[in-house]
Amino acid sequence: MGRPDDAGTSGTGRTDSADRPGTGRHGAWGVIAVVLLVGVHLVRGGAEELRAEGPPQPLSVAAPDGSRAAAAALATGPVPDPLPPSAPVRVRVPAVRIDAPVTDVGLDADGWIEAPPPEDDRLAGWFTGAVTPGERGTAVVVGHVDTPSGRAVFYDLGALGKGHRVEMTRRDGRTAVFVVYGVEVVPKEGFPAERVYGDAGVPELRLITCGGTFTEENGYAGNVVVSARLVEVR
């Protein structure tokens, strides 16, 4: 996995130890500038169509309202207690027909967050440096928006809206269900990492893929970020 300025790579922002106040998965994750550069070269199988139309982009009404309290208003019933650690194995988002296996992704030798292998365009990746879905804190799941062969697992992520649900099946057999309270495109430059990844004191989830404008020279200009909060455990 190359650096973010390498054309044709899928990378994320570098995380140096100085940027992370805590150490280990349960420490404070800190400020991480995530940049997923996927789909830079669309050259086969439907690529021309994707260039012309592009993936769905979030509507302005879906953006977070600036207060995480909005998430609680979308929930019905009591908020579940945080779950113990257990890695995710599957992500489902019924509203946009996402149903995909999840693999672990970490950091490469250069300190960039890895993305799932581009040859498996239906695979999502859980970042092992963060909490698992359902734990207190912010879990992060990333996925390609497209690959050289066409649409990928998170192509339709930008079509989500407030109130839609995300189901994360965990290795312990439980399913952590999250309600979406914000969908937005954020720029690669000046990525608001502290706001996106900050610990709200309750279990939250971020789904991230590429978004914004696309150019052959620079790829996608931003990232689609879906923010969701735990509302149910099955």
MDAnalysis code that builds the backbone (N, CA, C; Angstrom):
import MDAnalysis as mda
import numpy as np

u = mda.Universe.empty(702, n_residues=234, atom_resindex=np.repeat(np.arange(234), 3), trajectory=True)
u.add_TopologyAttr("name", ["N", "CA", "C"] * 234)
u.add_TopologyAttr("resid", np.arange(1, 235))
u.add_TopologyAttr("resname", ["MET", "GLY", "ARG", "PRO", "ASP", "ASP", "ALA", "GLY", "THR", "SER", "GLY", "THR", "GLY", "ARG", "THR", "ASP", "SER", "ALA", "ASP", "ARG", "PRO", "GLY", "THR", "GLY", "ARG", "HIS", "GLY", "ALA", "TRP", "GLY", "VAL", "ILE", "ALA", "VAL", "VAL", "LEU", "LEU", "VAL", "GLY", "VAL", "HIS", "LEU", "VAL", "ARG", "GLY", "GLY", "ALA", "GLU", "GLU", "LEU", "ARG", "ALA", "GLU", "GLY", "PRO", "PRO", "GLN", "PRO", "LEU", "SER", "VAL", "ALA", "ALA", "PRO", "ASP", "GLY", "SER", "ARG", "ALA", "ALA", "ALA", "ALA", "ALA", "LEU", "ALA", "THR", "GLY", "PRO", "VAL", "PRO", "ASP", "PRO", "LEU", "PRO", "PRO", "SER", "ALA", "PRO", "VAL", "ARG", "VAL", "ARG", "VAL", "PRO", "ALA", "VAL", "ARG", "ILE", "ASP", "ALA", "PRO", "VAL", "THR", "ASP", "VAL", "GLY", "LEU", "ASP", "ALA", "ASP", "GLY", "TRP", "ILE", "GLU", "ALA", "PRO", "PRO", "PRO", "GLU", "ASP", "ASP", "ARG", "LEU", "ALA", "GLY", "TRP", "PHE", "THR", "GLY", "ALA", "VAL", "THR", "PRO", "GLY", "GLU", "ARG", "GLY", "THR", "ALA", "VAL", "VAL", "VAL", "GLY", "HIS", "VAL", "ASP", "THR", "PRO", "SER", "GLY", "ARG", "ALA", "VAL", "PHE", "TYR", "ASP", "LEU", "GLY", "ALA", "LEU", "GLY", "LYS", "GLY", "HIS", "ARG", "VAL", "GLU", "MET", "THR", "ARG", "ARG", "ASP", "GLY", "ARG", "THR", "ALA", "VAL", "PHE", "VAL", "VAL", "TYR", "GLY", "VAL", "GLU", "VAL", "VAL", "PRO", "LYS", "GLU", "GLY", "PHE", "PRO", "ALA", "GLU", "ARG", "VAL", "TYR", "GLY", "ASP", "ALA", "GLY", "VAL", "PRO", "GLU", "LEU", "ARG", "LEU", "ILE", "THR", "CYS", "GLY", "GLY", "THR", "PHE", "THR", "GLU", "GLU", "ASN", "GLY", "TYR", "ALA", "GLY", "ASN", "VAL", "VAL", "VAL", "SER", "ALA", "ARG", "LEU", "VAL", "GLU", "VAL", "ARG"])
u.atoms.positions = np.array([
    [0.850, -1.179, 0.000],
    [0.000, 0.000, 0.000],
    [0.884, 1.227, 0.000],
    [0.742, 2.074, -1.000],
    [1.621, 3.217, -1.119],
    [1.144, 4.414, -0.338],
    [1.926, 5.465, -0.395],
    [1.537, 6.710, 0.239],
    [0.357, 7.329, -0.503],
    [-0.386, 8.249, 0.132],
    [-1.574, 8.812, -0.497],
    [-1.301, 9.545, -1.797],
    [-0.081, 10.028, -2.006],
    [0.177, 10.760, -3.242],
    [0.659, 9.850, -4.359],
    [0.627, 8.535, -4.131],
    [0.981, 7.594, -5.183],
    [-0.236, 7.311, -6.036],
    [-0.185, 7.630, -7.314],
    [-1.329, 7.383, -8.198],
    [-1.638, 5.904, -8.237],
    [-2.942, 5.609, -8.207],
    [-3.379, 4.239, -8.355],
    [-3.283, 3.410, -7.103],
    [-3.106, 4.050, -5.924],
    [-3.020, 3.284, -4.697],
    [-4.222, 3.554, -3.829],
    [-4.393, 2.705, -2.843],
    [-5.449, 2.884, -1.851],
    [-4.767, 3.017, -0.505],
    [-4.707, 4.222, 0.016],
    [-4.007, 4.433, 1.266],
    [-4.806, 5.296, 2.190],
    [-4.340, 5.413, 3.421],
    [-4.975, 6.295, 4.370],
    [-3.911, 7.121, 5.042],
    [-4.352, 8.122, 5.775],
    [-3.411, 9.036, 6.386],
    [-2.470, 8.339, 7.346],
    [-1.251, 8.841, 7.385],
    [-0.233, 8.241, 8.221],
    [-0.524, 8.511, 9.690],
    [-0.208, 7.540, 10.549],
    [-0.409, 7.711, 11.973],
    [0.916, 7.517, 12.676],
    [1.516, 8.584, 13.122],
    [2.742, 8.487, 13.895],
    [2.396, 8.429, 15.368],
    [3.263, 7.820, 16.178],
    [2.962, 7.653, 17.593],
    [2.763, 8.986, 18.287],
    [3.414, 10.029, 17.802],
    [3.257, 11.344, 18.419],
    [1.859, 11.885, 18.255],
    [1.129, 11.395, 17.243],
    [-0.223, 11.864, 16.989],
    [-1.253, 11.107, 17.805],
    [-0.846, 10.064, 18.503],
    [-1.788, 9.232, 19.232],
    [-1.458, 9.294, 20.724],
    [-2.269, 9.998, 21.509],
    [-1.977, 10.137, 22.929],
    [-1.895, 8.799, 23.652],
    [-2.715, 7.829, 23.237],
    [-2.703, 6.531, 23.901],
    [-1.998, 5.501, 23.051],
    [-1.654, 4.387, 23.655],
    [-1.058, 3.296, 22.905],
    [-1.942, 2.082, 23.045],
    [-1.973, 1.281, 22.000],
    [-2.839, 0.109, 22.023],
    [-4.240, 0.479, 21.586],
    [-5.051, -0.554, 21.308],
    [-6.367, -0.342, 20.724],
    [-7.298, 0.393, 21.664],
    [-7.138, 0.234, 22.971],
    [-8.075, 0.836, 23.903],
    [-7.620, 2.210, 24.376],
    [-6.460, 2.682, 23.935],
    [-6.023, 4.016, 24.291],
    [-6.734, 5.057, 23.456],
    [-6.507, 6.346, 23.763],
    [-7.087, 7.412, 22.950],
    [-6.484, 7.328, 21.563],
    [-7.342, 7.246, 20.547],
    [-6.833, 7.019, 19.196],
    [-6.184, 8.264, 18.631],
    [-6.679, 9.436, 19.011],
    [-6.042, 10.666, 18.598],
    [-6.459, 11.117, 17.221],
    [-5.651, 12.009, 16.637],
    [-5.970, 12.636, 15.363],
    [-5.335, 11.848, 14.238],
    [-6.178, 11.267, 13.367],
    [-5.698, 10.488, 12.235],
    [-6.299, 11.074, 10.965],
    [-5.469, 11.552, 10.057],
    [-5.957, 12.113, 8.803],
    [-6.124, 10.990, 7.797],
    [-7.366, 10.591, 7.532],
    [-7.629, 9.465, 6.644],
    [-7.866, 9.954, 5.232],
    [-7.137, 9.387, 4.269],
    [-7.295, 9.713, 2.867],
    [-7.328, 8.412, 2.085],
    [-8.501, 8.011, 1.616],
    [-8.619, 6.771, 0.850],
    [-8.576, 7.114, -0.634],
    [-7.454, 6.844, -1.263],
    [-7.319, 7.136, -2.687],
    [-7.583, 5.859, -3.468],
    [-8.865, 5.583, -3.736],
    [-9.199, 4.379, -4.472],
    [-9.848, 4.746, -5.791],
    [-9.712, 3.861, -6.749],
    [-10.336, 4.106, -8.035],
    [-9.685, 5.213, -8.829],
    [-8.391, 5.437, -8.635],
    [-7.722, 6.502, -9.363],
    [-7.672, 6.184, -10.854],
    [-7.456, 4.939, -11.177],
    [-7.424, 4.538, -12.591],
    [-8.607, 3.624, -12.875],
    [-9.583, 4.135, -13.623],
    [-10.748, 3.342, -14.022],
    [-10.592, 3.035, -15.503],
    [-10.162, 1.827, -15.804],
    [-9.777, 1.559, -17.173],
    [-10.481, 0.360, -17.795],
    [-11.257, -0.390, -16.994],
    [-11.888, -1.576, -17.554],
    [-13.312, -1.693, -17.043],
    [-14.149, -2.443, -17.769],
    [-15.448, -2.853, -17.299],
    [-16.300, -1.801, -16.647],
    [-16.953, -0.934, -17.437],
    [-17.844, 0.060, -16.881],
    [-17.150, 1.308, -16.400],
    [-15.852, 1.427, -16.621],
    [-15.117, 2.570, -16.107],
    [-15.586, 3.887, -16.705],
    [-15.868, 3.896, -17.985],
    [-16.295, 5.138, -18.624],
    [-17.607, 5.626, -18.029],
    [-18.525, 4.708, -17.757],
    [-19.799, 5.077, -17.156],
    [-19.577, 5.666, -15.762],
    [-18.674, 5.044, -14.988],
    [-18.408, 5.537, -13.647],
    [-17.775, 6.912, -13.678],
    [-16.891, 7.153, -14.634],
    [-16.280, 8.469, -14.743],
    [-17.326, 9.535, -14.982],
    [-18.289, 9.220, -15.877],
    [-19.292, 10.209, -16.265],
    [-20.283, 10.487, -15.145],
    [-20.722, 9.441, -14.446],
    [-21.774, 9.608, -13.456],
    [-21.230, 9.777, -12.045],
    [-20.217, 9.028, -11.708],
    [-19.672, 9.082, -10.370],
    [-20.579, 8.423, -9.349],
    [-20.019, 8.059, -8.190],
    [-20.828, 7.451, -7.140],
    [-21.777, 8.461, -6.531],
    [-22.851, 8.023, -5.855],
    [-23.774, 8.959, -5.208],
    [-23.048, 9.815, -4.178],
    [-23.428, 11.091, -4.113],
    [-22.847, 11.999, -3.142],
    [-23.891, 12.365, -2.091],
    [-23.483, 12.560, -0.845],
    [-24.448, 12.856, 0.211],
    [-25.227, 14.138, -0.051],
    [-26.502, 14.148, 0.333],
    [-27.313, 15.357, 0.276],
    [-26.977, 16.256, 1.459],
    [-27.158, 17.545, 1.294],
    [-26.822, 18.485, 2.364],
    [-27.645, 18.218, 3.618],
    [-28.886, 17.743, 3.450],
    [-29.738, 17.492, 4.618],
    [-29.245, 16.295, 5.425],
    [-28.331, 15.488, 4.851],
    [-27.824, 14.321, 5.564],
    [-26.601, 14.638, 6.417],
    [-26.042, 15.838, 6.271],
    [-24.833, 16.191, 7.009],
    [-25.100, 16.250, 8.509],
    [-24.094, 15.939, 9.326],
    [-24.262, 16.066, 10.778],
    [-24.639, 17.500, 11.133],
    [-25.471, 17.650, 12.160],
    [-25.925, 18.989, 12.525],
    [-25.006, 19.692, 13.503],
    [-23.838, 19.105, 13.750],
    [-22.873, 19.727, 14.643],
    [-22.951, 19.220, 16.064],
    [-23.953, 18.433, 16.389],
    [-24.104, 17.897, 17.741],
    [-24.398, 16.416, 17.674],
    [-23.603, 15.612, 18.364],
    [-23.844, 14.166, 18.364],
    [-25.134, 13.818, 19.093],
    [-25.721, 14.801, 19.781],
    [-26.992, 14.547, 20.451],
    [-28.082, 14.202, 19.446],
    [-27.883, 14.613, 18.186],
    [-28.862, 14.287, 17.151],
    [-29.011, 12.785, 16.986],
    [-27.955, 12.039, 17.260],
    [-28.025, 10.584, 17.127],
    [-29.017, 9.998, 18.114],
    [-29.018, 10.521, 19.320],
    [-29.915, 9.996, 20.336],
    [-31.369, 10.210, 19.947],
    [-31.652, 11.309, 19.254],
    [-33.024, 11.602, 18.854],
    [-33.537, 10.606, 17.825],
    [-32.619, 9.972, 17.091],
    [-33.020, 9.005, 16.076],
    [-33.231, 7.613, 16.671],
    [-32.774, 7.415, 17.882],
    [-32.889, 6.107, 18.520],
    [-34.251, 5.959, 19.185],
    [-34.735, 4.733, 19.242],
    [-35.963, 4.436, 19.965],
    [-35.625, 3.432, 21.049],
    [-36.058, 3.712, 22.244],
    [-35.748, 2.823, 23.344],
    [-34.429, 3.175, 24.000],
    [-34.046, 2.455, 25.042],
    [-32.811, 2.737, 25.773],
    [-31.578, 2.438, 24.934],
    [-30.516, 3.198, 25.174],
    [-29.258, 2.981, 24.468],
    [-28.569, 1.764, 25.079],
    [-28.132, 0.808, 24.264],
    [-27.488, -0.394, 24.813],
    [-26.180, -0.063, 25.517],
    [-25.823, -0.897, 26.473],
    [-24.515, -0.776, 27.098],
    [-23.434, -1.150, 26.081],
    [-22.242, -0.593, 26.218],
    [-21.146, -0.984, 25.323],
    [-20.862, -2.479, 25.416],
    [-20.419, -3.040, 24.309],
    [-20.094, -4.460, 24.240],
    [-18.613, -4.692, 24.528],
    [-18.252, -5.907, 24.922],
    [-16.829, -6.241, 25.034],
    [-16.216, -6.363, 23.639],
    [-14.899, -6.406, 23.551],
    [-14.253, -6.499, 22.233],
    [-14.625, -7.776, 21.486],
    [-14.866, -7.647, 20.193],
    [-15.051, -8.788, 19.295],
    [-14.988, -8.259, 17.871],
    [-14.089, -8.787, 17.091],
    [-13.864, -8.279, 15.739],
    [-15.091, -8.491, 14.853],
    [-15.349, -7.556, 13.937],
    [-16.473, -7.715, 13.012],
    [-16.144, -8.684, 11.890],
    [-17.178, -9.389, 11.414],
    [-16.998, -10.319, 10.304],
    [-17.862, -9.962, 9.105],
    [-18.878, -9.113, 9.306],
    [-19.752, -8.757, 8.190],
    [-20.393, -7.402, 8.452],
    [-20.591, -6.636, 7.372],
    [-21.291, -5.362, 7.443],
    [-22.492, -5.415, 6.505],
    [-23.647, -4.992, 7.020],
    [-24.859, -4.923, 6.206],
    [-25.465, -3.540, 6.337],
    [-25.821, -2.971, 5.202],
    [-26.518, -1.685, 5.172],
    [-27.709, -1.865, 4.243],
    [-28.847, -2.306, 4.764],
    [-29.981, -2.680, 3.906],
    [-30.448, -1.568, 2.976],
    [-30.400, -0.314, 3.404],
    [-30.928, 0.782, 2.597],
    [-30.225, 0.927, 1.249],
    [-28.937, 0.524, 1.178],
    [-28.195, 0.626, -0.082],
    [-27.652, -0.735, -0.520],
    [-28.236, -1.811, 0.023],
    [-27.946, -3.180, -0.410],
    [-26.462, -3.550, -0.260],
    [-25.846, -3.068, 0.801],
    [-24.486, -3.498, 1.128],
    [-24.578, -4.710, 2.048],
    [-23.899, -5.766, 1.681],
    [-23.838, -6.986, 2.485],
    [-22.497, -7.625, 2.163],
    [-21.517, -7.383, 3.015],
    [-20.148, -7.731, 2.643],
    [-19.369, -8.288, 3.822],
    [-18.448, -9.198, 3.544],
    [-17.542, -9.669, 4.599],
    [-16.569, -8.565, 4.992],
    [-16.043, -8.684, 6.198],
    [-15.100, -7.695, 6.724],
    [-13.802, -8.387, 7.086],
    [-12.701, -7.791, 6.669],
    [-11.383, -8.287, 7.038],
    [-10.699, -7.275, 7.939],
    [-9.668, -7.710, 8.637],
    [-8.888, -6.796, 9.461],
    [-7.909, -6.030, 8.582],
    [-7.749, -4.743, 8.850],
    [-6.709, -3.955, 8.200],
    [-5.963, -3.180, 9.279],
    [-4.683, -3.010, 9.072],
    [-3.862, -2.303, 10.047],
    [-3.061, -1.212, 9.393],
    [-1.810, -1.088, 9.793],
    [-0.901, -0.106, 9.218],
    [0.175, -0.821, 8.422],
    [0.588, -0.194, 7.323],
    [1.679, -0.781, 6.558],
    [3.020, -0.310, 7.118],
    [4.099, -0.710, 6.455],
    [5.440, -0.413, 6.961],
    [5.737, 1.081, 7.006],
    [5.010, 1.857, 6.205],
    [5.241, 3.295, 6.170],
    [4.299, 4.075, 7.074],
    [3.445, 3.364, 7.803],
    [2.569, 4.037, 8.749],
    [1.237, 4.476, 8.202],
    [0.830, 3.934, 7.036],
    [-0.470, 4.274, 6.457],
    [-1.474, 3.172, 6.771],
    [-2.733, 3.570, 6.993],
    [-3.774, 2.577, 7.206],
    [-4.014, 1.830, 5.904],
    [-3.991, 0.526, 5.977],
    [-4.209, -0.286, 4.785],
    [-5.689, -0.284, 4.402],
    [-5.953, -0.462, 3.120],
    [-7.308, -0.684, 2.629],
    [-7.424, -2.143, 2.205],
    [-8.645, -2.662, 2.078],
    [-8.793, -4.046, 1.615],
    [-8.136, -4.240, 0.246],
    [-7.723, -5.444, -0.079],
    [-7.100, -5.692, -1.387],
    [-8.017, -5.267, -2.533],
    [-7.529, -4.479, -3.493],
    [-8.393, -3.995, -4.573],
    [-8.929, -5.100, -5.461],
    [-8.265, -6.255, -5.480],
    [-8.764, -7.350, -6.322],
    [-10.032, -7.975, -5.745],
    [-10.321, -7.718, -4.475],
    [-11.558, -8.207, -3.863],
    [-12.446, -6.997, -3.603],
    [-13.206, -6.604, -4.616],
    [-13.936, -5.343, -4.551],
    [-15.202, -5.407, -3.711],
    [-15.526, -6.577, -3.143],
    [-16.698, -6.701, -2.281],
    [-16.311, -6.867, -0.828],
    [-15.103, -6.533, -0.478],
    [-14.591, -6.731, 0.865],
    [-14.406, -5.392, 1.562],
    [-14.881, -5.287, 2.814],
    [-14.664, -4.099, 3.634],
    [-13.562, -4.396, 4.649],
    [-13.011, -3.330, 5.249],
    [-11.919, -3.518, 6.193],
    [-12.148, -2.787, 7.503],
    [-12.014, -3.502, 8.618],
    [-12.083, -2.876, 9.945],
    [-10.675, -2.538, 10.388],
    [-10.447, -1.271, 10.795],
    [-9.134, -0.839, 11.242],
    [-8.886, -1.337, 12.662],
    [-7.886, -2.195, 12.815],
    [-7.628, -2.851, 14.088],
    [-7.021, -1.918, 15.128],
    [-6.606, -0.724, 14.727],
    [-6.074, 0.232, 15.682],
    [-7.153, 0.956, 16.459],
    [-8.414, 0.766, 16.084],
    [-9.535, 1.380, 16.785],
    [-10.316, 0.302, 17.530],
    [-11.401, 0.697, 18.181],
    [-12.225, -0.270, 18.903],
    [-12.998, -1.139, 17.927],
    [-13.528, -2.247, 18.434],
    [-14.404, -3.083, 17.617],
    [-15.817, -2.509, 17.661],
    [-16.630, -2.747, 16.639],
    [-17.998, -2.197, 16.616],
    [-18.821, -2.645, 17.824],
    [-19.359, -1.672, 18.532],
    [-20.137, -1.966, 19.727],
    [-19.417, -1.635, 21.014],
    [-18.080, -1.555, 20.977],
    [-17.332, -1.086, 22.133],
    [-17.523, 0.422, 22.298],
    [-17.238, 0.916, 23.507],
    [-17.208, 2.361, 23.695],
    [-16.079, 2.945, 22.851],
    [-16.384, 4.015, 22.142],
    [-15.420, 4.643, 21.252],
    [-15.909, 4.598, 19.817],
    [-15.019, 4.904, 18.906],
    [-15.385, 5.007, 17.492],
    [-14.709, 3.913, 16.680],
    [-15.500, 2.983, 16.183],
    [-14.998, 1.940, 15.289],
    [-14.978, 2.475, 13.862],
    [-14.027, 2.011, 13.073],
    [-13.852, 2.513, 11.707],
    [-13.809, 1.357, 10.722],
    [-14.660, 1.435, 9.712],
    [-14.695, 0.428, 8.648],
    [-14.537, 1.154, 7.320],
    [-13.580, 0.722, 6.511],
    [-13.282, 1.370, 5.241],
    [-13.566, 0.415, 4.093],
    [-13.738, 0.968, 2.901],
    [-13.967, 0.142, 1.723],
    [-13.755, 0.946, 0.458],
    [-13.447, 0.254, -0.612],
    [-13.266, 0.907, -1.904],
    [-14.606, 1.404, -2.451],
    [-14.565, 2.524, -3.132],
    [-15.747, 3.006, -3.850],
    [-15.794, 2.404, -5.244],
    [-14.637, 2.229, -5.857],
    [-14.540, 1.561, -7.149],
    [-13.123, 1.042, -7.327],
    [-12.953, 0.210, -8.317],
    [-11.663, -0.385, -8.644],
    [-11.529, -0.344, -10.165],
    [-10.396, -0.779, -10.722],
    [-10.270, -0.793, -12.176],
    [-11.358, -1.580, -12.903],
    [-12.030, -2.504, -12.215],
    [-13.051, -3.312, -12.877],
    [-14.461, -2.749, -12.708],
    [-14.634, -1.673, -11.949],
    [-15.961, -1.079, -11.814],
    [-16.314, -0.747, -10.375],
    [-17.611, -0.787, -10.064],
    [-18.095, -0.429, -8.731],
    [-17.580, -1.386, -7.674],
    [-17.364, -0.856, -6.478],
    [-16.887, -1.681, -5.369],
    [-17.865, -1.595, -4.199],
    [-17.468, -2.184, -3.078],
    [-18.372, -2.449, -1.962],
    [-19.079, -1.202, -1.429],
    [-18.395, -0.065, -1.347],
    [-18.989, 1.130, -0.756],
    [-19.382, 2.171, -1.816],
    [-19.637, 1.722, -3.033],
    [-19.989, 2.661, -4.102],
    [-21.214, 3.498, -3.745],
    [-22.214, 2.907, -3.128],
    [-23.475, 3.598, -2.839],
    [-23.537, 4.216, -1.441],
    [-22.414, 4.288, -0.756],
    [-22.418, 4.788, 0.621],
    [-22.974, 6.208, 0.712],
    [-22.690, 7.038, -0.287],
    [-23.137, 8.428, -0.260],
    [-24.640, 8.599, -0.380],
    [-25.360, 7.535, -0.715],
    [-26.818, 7.611, -0.844],
    [-27.527, 7.408, 0.485],
    [-26.773, 7.107, 1.542],
    [-27.402, 6.913, 2.852],
    [-27.939, 8.235, 3.405],
    [-28.896, 8.127, 4.313],
    [-29.466, 9.295, 4.969],
    [-29.632, 9.058, 6.445],
    [-29.981, 10.093, 7.172],
    [-30.194, 9.976, 8.611],
    [-31.315, 8.979, 8.896],
    [-31.090, 8.169, 9.893],
    [-32.086, 7.179, 10.277],
    [-31.869, 5.818, 9.660],
    [-31.040, 5.712, 8.619],
    [-30.719, 4.403, 8.063],
    [-29.865, 3.611, 9.054],
    [-29.890, 2.319, 8.914],
    [-29.219, 1.460, 9.884],
    [-28.064, 0.683, 9.267],
    [-27.067, 0.459, 10.098],
    [-25.890, -0.316, 9.724],
    [-25.768, -1.458, 10.707],
    [-25.647, -2.677, 10.198],
    [-25.548, -3.865, 11.040],
    [-24.136, -4.443, 10.928],
    [-23.469, -4.560, 12.077],
    [-22.135, -5.139, 12.112],
    [-22.190, -6.456, 12.866],
    [-22.036, -7.567, 12.139],
    [-21.994, -8.886, 12.764],
    [-20.590, -9.128, 13.290],
    [-20.520, -9.552, 14.543],
    [-19.246, -9.728, 15.219],
    [-18.884, -11.203, 15.366],
    [-17.624, -11.434, 15.648],
    [-17.137, -12.811, 15.755],
    [-17.781, -13.569, 16.907],
    [-18.247, -12.820, 17.936],
    [-18.880, -13.487, 19.073],
    [-20.337, -13.848, 18.819],
    [-20.824, -13.613, 17.605],
    [-22.189, -13.971, 17.239],
    [-23.188, -12.858, 17.443],
    [-22.810, -11.781, 18.110],
    [-23.703, -10.653, 18.292],
    [-23.680, -9.746, 17.063],
    [-24.788, -9.031, 16.874],
    [-24.865, -8.023, 15.813],
    [-25.094, -6.662, 16.455],
    [-24.156, -5.753, 16.236],
    [-24.284, -4.383, 16.725],
    [-24.975, -3.555, 15.645],
    [-26.107, -2.959, 15.997],
    [-26.897, -2.186, 15.042],
    [-26.729, -0.703, 15.351],
    [-26.353, 0.061, 14.332],
    [-26.100, 1.487, 14.473],
    [-27.106, 2.280, 13.646],
    [-27.497, 3.470, 14.122],
    [-28.355, 4.360, 13.353],
    [-27.498, 5.513, 12.827],
    [-27.684, 5.842, 11.563],
    [-26.913, 6.904, 10.916],
    [-27.451, 8.264, 11.348],
    [-26.546, 9.135, 11.784],
    [-26.954, 10.499, 12.113],
    [-26.230, 11.556, 11.293],
    [-25.370, 11.132, 10.379],
    [-24.703, 12.099, 9.521],
    [-24.007, 11.427, 8.359],
    [-24.106, 12.025, 7.173],
    [-23.398, 11.554, 5.979],
    [-22.855, 12.791, 5.281],
    [-21.567, 12.820, 5.031],
    [-20.961, 14.027, 4.486],
    [-19.754, 13.685, 3.626],
    [-19.356, 14.639, 2.793],
    [-18.089, 14.560, 2.079],
    [-17.138, 15.531, 2.750],
    [-15.981, 15.038, 3.141],
    [-14.973, 15.903, 3.746],
    [-13.747, 15.905, 2.844],
    [-13.035, 17.019, 2.764],
    [-11.871, 17.105, 1.865],
    [-10.698, 16.285, 2.376],
    [-9.867, 15.822, 1.461],
    [-8.638, 15.151, 1.856],
    [-7.720, 16.123, 2.587],
    [-7.602, 17.322, 2.029],
    [-6.762, 18.333, 2.660],
    [-7.519, 18.948, 3.831],
    [-6.912, 18.952, 4.988],
    [-7.576, 19.490, 6.159],
    [-8.665, 18.582, 6.689],
    [-8.482, 17.278, 6.522],
    [-9.469, 16.299, 7.005],
    [-9.740, 16.542, 8.494],
    [-11.032, 16.676, 8.896],
    [-11.362, 16.980, 10.297],
    [-11.281, 15.741, 11.180],
    [-10.074, 15.228, 11.359],
    [-9.885, 13.932, 12.006],
    [-10.407, 13.906, 13.433],
    [-10.163, 14.953, 14.191],
    [-10.588, 14.937, 15.581],
    [-12.107, 14.857, 15.688],
    [-12.806, 15.574, 14.814],
    [-14.265, 15.520, 14.836],
    [-14.769, 14.161, 14.364],
    [-14.176, 13.624, 13.324],
    [-14.647, 12.359, 12.760],
    [-14.373, 11.191, 13.702],
    [-13.188, 11.174, 14.311],
    [-12.769, 10.015, 15.089],
    [-12.871, 10.186, 16.595],
    [-13.251, 11.371, 17.060],
    [-13.259, 11.623, 18.490],
    [-14.197, 10.687, 19.249],
    [-13.813, 10.351, 20.471],
    [-14.598, 9.469, 21.326],
    [-15.757, 10.256, 21.911],
    [-16.992, 9.872, 21.582],
    [-18.180, 10.558, 22.083],
    [-18.631, 10.013, 23.427],
    [-17.909, 9.021, 23.945],
    [-18.280, 8.434, 25.217],
    [-19.269, 7.297, 25.100],
    [-19.707, 6.997, 23.884],
    [-20.638, 5.912, 23.608],
    [-20.143, 5.171, 22.367],
    [-20.669, 3.967, 22.099],
    [-20.233, 3.239, 20.900],
    [-20.717, 3.925, 19.608],
    [-19.776, 4.249, 18.755],
    [-20.102, 4.843, 17.459],
    [-19.358, 4.105, 16.358],
    [-19.752, 4.403, 15.111],
    [-19.190, 3.744, 13.937],
    [-18.989, 4.770, 12.843],
    [-17.888, 4.637, 12.108],
    [-17.666, 5.423, 10.903],
    [-17.438, 4.466, 9.730],
    [-18.185, 4.681, 8.657],
    [-17.938, 4.007, 7.390],
    [-17.328, 5.043, 6.463],
    [-16.234, 4.694, 5.791],
    [-15.496, 5.682, 4.998],
    [-15.119, 5.104, 3.639],
    [-15.305, 5.938, 2.613],
    [-14.842, 5.602, 1.274],
    [-14.488, 6.902, 0.564],
    [-14.134, 6.828, -0.694],
    [-13.801, 8.034, -1.451],
    [-15.051, 8.775, -1.894],
    [-14.912, 10.063, -2.153],
    [-16.041, 10.856, -2.625],
    [-15.592, 12.205, -3.122],
    [-16.560, 13.032, -3.469],
    [-16.243, 14.341, -4.014],
    [-15.903, 14.270, -5.490],
    [-15.288, 15.317, -5.982],
    [-14.944, 15.375, -7.394],
    [-13.792, 14.432, -7.713],
    [-13.730, 14.020, -8.972],
    [-12.708, 13.077, -9.413],
    [-11.955, 13.660, -10.600],
    [-10.630, 13.555, -10.578],
    [-9.811, 13.908, -11.734],
    [-8.820, 12.783, -11.986],
    [-8.398, 12.622, -13.243],
    [-7.419, 11.593, -13.573],
    [-6.101, 11.851, -12.856],
    [-5.775, 13.117, -12.671],
    [-4.484, 13.469, -12.086],
    [-4.430, 13.190, -10.593],
    [-5.497, 13.549, -9.873],
    [-5.459, 13.497, -8.415],
    [-6.422, 12.502, -7.781],
    [-7.259, 11.835, -8.562],
    [-8.235, 10.922, -7.999],
    [-9.378, 11.678, -7.344],
    [-9.963, 11.086, -6.299],
    [-11.072, 11.721, -5.601],
    [-10.558, 12.807, -4.666],
    [-11.313, 13.900, -4.590],
    [-10.880, 15.043, -3.797],
    [-11.194, 14.897, -2.320],
    [-12.075, 13.967, -1.967],
    [-12.472, 13.863, -0.564],
    [-12.875, 12.462, -0.180],
    [-13.509, 12.367, 0.956],
    [-14.000, 11.104, 1.492],
    [-15.456, 11.234, 1.894],
    [-16.249, 10.222, 1.608],
    [-17.593, 10.117, 2.170],
    [-17.444, 9.507, 3.567],
    [-18.001, 10.175, 4.557],
    [-17.943, 9.704, 5.939],
    [-19.365, 9.531, 6.461],
    [-19.689, 8.322, 6.874],
    [-20.981, 8.025, 7.485],
    [-20.771, 7.893, 8.989],
    [-21.513, 8.679, 9.762],
    [-21.409, 8.645, 11.230],
    [-22.676, 7.987, 11.787],
    [-22.472, 7.022, 12.688],
    [-23.599, 6.274, 13.240],
    [-23.349, 5.948, 14.697],
    [-24.440, 5.711, 15.446],
    [-24.360, 5.418, 16.879],
    [-25.104, 4.129, 17.183],
    [-24.574, 3.366, 18.139],
    [-25.171, 2.090, 18.530],
    [-26.569, 2.310, 19.115],
    [-27.554, 1.534, 18.604],
    [-28.930, 1.639, 19.117],
    [-29.519, 0.301, 19.499],
    [-28.875, -0.793, 19.102],
    [-29.465, -2.113, 19.359],
    [-28.372, -3.170, 19.305],
    [-28.530, -4.211, 20.086],
    [-27.659, -5.378, 20.028],
    [-28.540, -6.606, 19.881],
    [-28.242, -7.419, 18.894],
    [-29.017, -8.640, 18.671],
    [-28.135, -9.872, 18.861],
])
